[in-house]
Amino acid sequence: MNSIVNKSISYFLIQLNHCRYRNIVSKCTTCSLVGLTFKNRCEKWMFRRSMSLLTECIVPELKAIEAAGTWKKERVIASPQRTRIVLTNGVEALNFCANNYLGLADNKEVISAAKFALDKYGAGLSSVRFICGTQEIHVELEEKIARFHGREAAILYASCLDANAGLFEALLTSEDAVFSDELNHASIIDGIRLCKAKRHRYKHRDMEDLENKLKDSMSSRLRLIATDGVFSMDGTVAPLSKILELAKKYNALTFVDDCHATGFFGKTGRGTEEYFDQLGSIDIINSTLGKALGGAAGGYTTGKKELIDLLRQRSRPYLFSNSLPPPVVASASKVLDLITDSTEYLNRLRSNTNLFRNTMKMAGFTIVGDDHPICPVMIGDARLASKFADKMIEQGVYVIGFSYPVVPRDKARIRVQISAAHSANDIERAANAFIHIGKEIGVIN
Ligand SMILES: Cc1ncc(COP(=O)(O)O)c(C=O)c1O
């Protein structure tokens, strides 16, 4: 009886479109079938049907990701982010894959600044900045960031992804053109997609290609060249001097995402422009508070005052998303205090990077990248890279293998990231594990 009723209801509903069904259901409030109201039954049926449709669409997608070998597993950490982390199974590992470049994520002064702000300013603002989400510490941090970069002003976002999402659309119109390195970070690519400017993708770090594209777009109102300062998969640096030369020649603006440079790259940590001895020359810098600057969260844009004023009025991730929580603001602010006048942390990072790169090269490994704490150990084959990383973890060294489509086919690698908090002994332990496993599985002789 039950199944006949079910089948009849199903048949009846299939004949109706969604709106008509909703209409009938909303009027049918009294009739009841087999202990349940007709309305409830119909709604449950519709709910089950839409859920099974959802599953039908998603499951093949998930299987395809698994089959392609690109499924991302998440290892769960039971300790703060630092060089020695504890996993939930109690195993301690030496961490060589965080963006904790300056090792300040668990710094005591940073943590107490965050705790103090939590007590004084509360957990969060429950508001966007322009309604009632601006506290004095937000303004202070923006001023500190601008001073650190030697710029007129800065604006905070919930992340650098948001800063990238909010920049291009607010600044560029259909009369403008944007030139983007093909290997730029996904958030730059997405940000550019949101704007109406003509888009030109130039070959990775290929200045001839960039110049040709600039030549072809002389009629545009604004022309903006957009690049990562440091490309995080390779640890390579954008050819900034040449980019600036072309920008000058073709009257273009420059934008650099300096997430993998701010705070530690260049003589005093001012980033890619300082590395090239070109301080103050980039028009717009976006960066993150979620890597070297404490690692909590947050991002920003810094540049001319008029640009920052425009972003406060027009940038959608700024206008329509919550203010940064006070402890996050305070931790980044404390990190800027610690590094503005001192190169202690970045000097340690530099000597650790040299030690790792030199030891590995001497052992016969190929390490790519330009002098940067991102040290990709080239393995080639994807399965070998994954096996290598698993064996490293068995030896107590936490590293991750990267393979296609994140990096080109046959260029699988283990991306090692060095921190100022590593000791020389940590670096040697990691290098020894690489050498031992490298010999065992035939990556080196
Ligand atoms: C180059 C680059 N840009 C932007 C981001 C996004 O930064 P956030 O984590 O602050 O959103 C990242 C983070 O991985 C990055 O590497």
PDBQT file of the ligand as one rigid body, heavy atoms in Angstrom, charges set to zero:
ROOT
HETATM    1  C1  LIG A 501      51.274  34.558  -4.521  1.00  0.00    +0.000 C 
HETATM    2  C2  LIG A 501      50.099  34.467  -3.597  1.00  0.00    +0.000 A 
HETATM    3  N1  LIG A 501      49.143  35.411  -3.670  1.00  0.00    +0.000 NA
HETATM    4  C3  LIG A 501      48.061  35.384  -2.853  1.00  0.00    +0.000 A 
HETATM    5  C4  LIG A 501      47.901  34.375  -1.924  1.00  0.00    +0.000 A 
HETATM    6  C5  LIG A 501      46.709  34.390  -1.023  1.00  0.00    +0.000 C 
HETATM    7  O1  LIG A 501      47.100  34.844   0.238  1.00  0.00    +0.000 OA
HETATM    8  P1  LIG A 501      46.094  34.744   1.479  1.00  0.00    +0.000 P 
HETATM    9  O2  LIG A 501      46.377  33.432   2.122  1.00  0.00    +0.000 OA
HETATM   10  O3  LIG A 501      46.409  35.913   2.343  1.00  0.00    +0.000 OA
HETATM   11  O4  LIG A 501      44.724  34.820   0.893  1.00  0.00    +0.000 OA
HETATM   12  C6  LIG A 501      48.873  33.368  -1.811  1.00  0.00    +0.000 A 
HETATM   13  C7  LIG A 501      48.695  32.286  -0.831  1.00  0.00    +0.000 C 
HETATM   14  O5  LIG A 501      48.954  31.154  -1.027  1.00  0.00    +0.000 OA
HETATM   15  C8  LIG A 501      49.999  33.420  -2.674  1.00  0.00    +0.000 A 
HETATM   16  O6  LIG A 501      50.944  32.474  -2.604  1.00  0.00    +0.000 OA
ENDROOT
TORSDOF 0
